[in-house]
């Protein structure tokens, strides 16, 4: 029934932190880590790898940087079953600021890039591989990429050494049929690589689209607890784990940590299905306008937002 | 691009009323009606047809009964473009209490039944057809029906005069692959009939499953504004309409009525994606235990609910 090659990646702290500048307490991160350990999750993405010179610690919490001393503080004293991942954005991390794998608790680095950054991403990814990490490249916002550019990027990626390439629906714009089409395209263009999927939930399709990807042979699956993440959030990890038939997974630890750590955050930040996020998803736009609206004191004035971002031809 | 046979049915008042005993103001129902008119929605299900002797008006709002005088009060003074529907439950309406179509503003009656009630449903449905209505039979909770019982029910339905038969995922238990399989089965067993779909959103799959049904040729599609409905709610109408490519549909009137009428209700009743509803969906159970938990003062104690409804073998 289950496919042993499937790996589940929890993005709670990394993607959720986009909503609160990674201002999670140590207790929050430690409890998520323990839950991932207990639930059989394969990877926990604990934050971003960023150069300390690129951002201020006065503004950003520790998981914008993933310094080893911060990681040690939250994972110490417990057997480490889940592997740890950090994301690296092109231009926000210097090669020299990345520690050797032998000096880090991180197991995997995921390099996020837009299509025009593929060459830079491959260079950074190779550097991380040479330092000893498992590495992925996550090609973002492909819903806005034309066919020729996409084919060129996939061709470049097919020639690199990076073994795992992610299909990312950054804007929550894809329907399952799009995921079918693109999963097949990625598998054909990258026959020697493993494909991953990261979805956003603007149209309540993150879980459904992840299932579509699974059916098409995609094996690295991103989710987050209760879907916490930027804007409409991600594929809910508890739904994904309850769907997968691999007996190594357990749902109860995820329910426990949602109760103790995530539900309190629902009262402080607004991720999930809200009409402004739905509208940018339908329009295939970056969610920044919706996030600004949701952070304003006019967040329930959704008709104003509709009128602001639509034209007479795209959505009526 | 679009399929002209597709009809969209708004269930906001009927299914949403399951959460507040149909205690909607006239202004609420009138505004939803106006929005459906403006948005090009094909049918608005305004409530249930019930005998006045079966329920008390002290407890239930007018849309539990759909008396003509109540309907007239909310639809008067505006050109009626959207057709009106009411649902009839077996055993809660006497034949004699159903008015002739010529004396009613209702256009359609949808007869809801469980599999063991199919004969009674056919009798009631034929009675409604003979009184002049468009009629559907909505076979509920098929996720709990065994193959032999389902085939027998579909065989009975294939021989009746009712032209439209609904596939209903009452518990929000189905994945899109289930909808694929069942849509094909309904289409094969009922080649002369139109098939409809009504989904619940316990696993955030109501919209995705509705799309799966569309792909398989299902033509009557249920949704509700912002997904309002029992428990986890329904397929969000605004998502469905933004997906369909028929230029007769408009999204903006739906956004306006969500702002003015639905968002205020989000502060009073808890429909949508909550963990108790997710758990009953995964377990393929009626949501009543989850609804009771959500109405208690312990609604955020979701681990207790998990422990209460699961066993050591069904979800761990």
Interface residues (C-beta under 8 A of the other chain):
Chain A: X175 X176 X177 X201 X203 X204 X205 X206 X207 X208 X209 X211 X212 X215 X226 X236 X238 X239 X242 X243 X250 X251 X252 X255 X256 X258 X259 X263 X272 X273 X275 X278 X279 X282 X300 X301 X302 X303 X306 X310 X315 X316
Chain B: X175 X176 X177 X201 X203 X204 X205 X206 X207 X208 X209 X211 X212 X215 X226 X236 X238 X239 X242 X243 X250 X251 X252 X255 X256 X258 X259 X263 X272 X273 X275 X278 X279 X282 X300 X301 X302 X303 X306 X307 X310 X315 X316
